[in-house]
Amino acid sequence: MKLLIGLIGLLAVASTQAAELKIQKVKAIGDFGHKVVFQSTDVKLIKKSNIVTGKIVAQWGLHVYEVADAYYTCSAKNLCKLSSYSTIGMYESCSVKNKTAVCFNKISGPSELSDSRDVVITENPDYAGSEFGNNNSAYDYNSEFPARIVDEFSDVF
């Protein structure tokens, strides 16, 4: 019983420490002031430093979105401000729903996937999302798009 109470107390202290960080809202990034449309609340502390990292998504125009790692420097009062960011990739479309950003149709960037729970990156070029999710298994889903064929003449068609 004492072990259970000690474990609950430890969890309460750990969650209180994480909740004490106040991440300043970022409105724009870059030299041209691109509007930030999503800022992740899933931040991670870099060991032995006062820096936390998370994800941000900025809108560059109508069809270009930048996904980046954001680095926040925290003060002694646990107020964290954006100090720098590193671009992960550029995408054709991103939508924000239920505190999660979904980005697809990569324009540029490395091929590794995001490790955040808040930013979902799909590699399927034929992805067509739904605001209600794609978890409805009551019917069989048949794509309206023909199968993609990758061969030596795929760039001609």
Beta strands, then each sheet from edge to edge (+ up, - down):
strand 1: 22-23
strand 2: 28-29
strand 3: 34-39
strand 4: 44-45
strand 5: 51-59
strand 6: 65-74
strand 7: 79-97
strand 8: 100-108
strand 9: 119-122
sheet 1: 1+ 7+ 6- 5+ 3- 2+
sheet 2: 1+ 7+ 8- 9-
sheet 3: 1+ 7+ 6- 5+ 4-
end
